[in-house]
Amino acid sequence: MFAIDTNILVYAHFERYPQHRKARQFCHERLFGADEWCLAWQVCYEYVRIATHPAVHDEPLTFAAALADLRPYLAARTCHVLAHGPGHLQTLEALVRQLPQARGNFVHDCHYAALLRDHGVRTIYTADQDFRRFDFLEVIDPTT
């Protein structure tokens, strides 16, 4: 099973990004294909935040439209939405010990990485190179 990150969804849904075509193709082929994959509600909320943000997009989506973008992914038979388990705090604390300089925006990556580790997910599709700092994750950028 693999995970996807927010930026892949953003690139897939907004033509203004140079990565749009490749991200769109990836989402169509992989997320609606036969492979099991996952994401977290965190990724969904980050997508909505970016898609609706007037400082990011000249014509931001409404909250309802951004949620509508996510509905097909969440309804895909191969999609698993990850939930936090009772050991999540311990996993997060272990990551923080390995990366004591974690702060700011990287905190969200640590959160997602800890959740992926909790669920045994070892591959993430993302254009965010910060995920390479987690030694247990294979990071693949489908937009290159």
N, C-alpha and C positions, 0 to 999 in steps of 0.2 A: 504494500500500500504506500502511496506517496501523498504528500501534502502540497497545497498551492498557497501562495502568498498573495496579499492584497494587490500588489503592483501588477500582477498578471491579469487580474480581473479589470483593473482600471485601464490598462493598456488595451485590453480586448474590447472595451466598450466605448472608448473615446478615440475617434479618428485623428485627433490632433497630435497624438504621440507617434514618433517614428517606429515604435515597436508594435503599433496597432495590428498590422497585418499578420505578423508572426504570432502574436499573443492570441488573436482571434482564431487563427487556424489551430493553435495548440488547444484552446478551450473546446473548440468544436470536435477535434479528433480524440483528445485524451479524456476530457471530462464527461463526454457523452459516449465514450467507448466502453470496452469490456473490463478495463482495469478498475479495481477498487481504489478509491482515493478519499482524502479527507480535508476538512478545513475546520476552523473554529469560529464560534460566534464573534470572537474578536476580529477576525478577518472580515466578516460581514459588516460589522459596525464601522471598521476602518474604511471599507469600500463606500459605505453610505456617507461617511464624513467627507471623504475626498470628492465623491460625485456630486454632492450638494453644496460644496464650498464655493462661494462667489469669488474668493481670492485665487482660486485654482482654475476655475472654468469661467469663460465669458458668459456661457449659458448653462449654469449648473442645473442639475436635475432636481426635481422635487423629491422629497423623502419617499413618497409613494412610488415614483418612477424608479428610484434607485433600488428600492426593495423588489420591484417587479423585475429588474435586471437579474437579481439573485435567485428568484423563484425557480427557474429551470434547473439551476445547479443544485439547489437544495432538494429538489424533487427527483433528481437523477437517481436511478436505482443503485448506482455504484458509489454514491456519495455518502460519507459518514461524517456527521458533525460531532466533533470531539467535546467531551465534557470533563470537567475537573473531577479528580478522584480524591480520596482521603490522603493520599501520599503526595499531593501536588506541592505543598509547602516545602517538604523535604527535598524534592527534586529541584525546585527553584533555588533553595538555599545552597544546594550542591553546585548549581551553575554559577551562582554569585561568588562562591568561594573560588571557582576556576577563573572567573572574570570580575575581579573586584573593582575594576574601573568602569563597570557598567553604570550608565546614567542617561538621563534625557530620553531621546527617541529610542535608544537601544534597549530600554527597559521593555518596550513592547515586543521586541524580537526575543528577549530573554523569556518573557511570558509564553510566547508561542513555542519557542524551542523546548521549554520545560514541559509543556502540554504534549508536544510531539514525542518527547522522550518517555513520558508517562505511558503513552499508547504504543510504544515500540516502533514509531515511524522514523525511518532513517533517511528518507529522500524528500527534499523539498524543491519545488519548481518556483524560482524567484529570480528577479533581476537585482535583488538586494544582496550585495556582496558581504554585508555584515554577518549573514548566516554562516559564512565560512569560518567564523570564529568558534563555532560549536563543532568539536571534533567528532561527534557521533553522527553528524548530518552530511549526507552527500547533497551538494548544492548544484542544481542544474538550471541554467538560464535558457528558457526556450525561445527567447527573443533575439539570440545572437546567431 
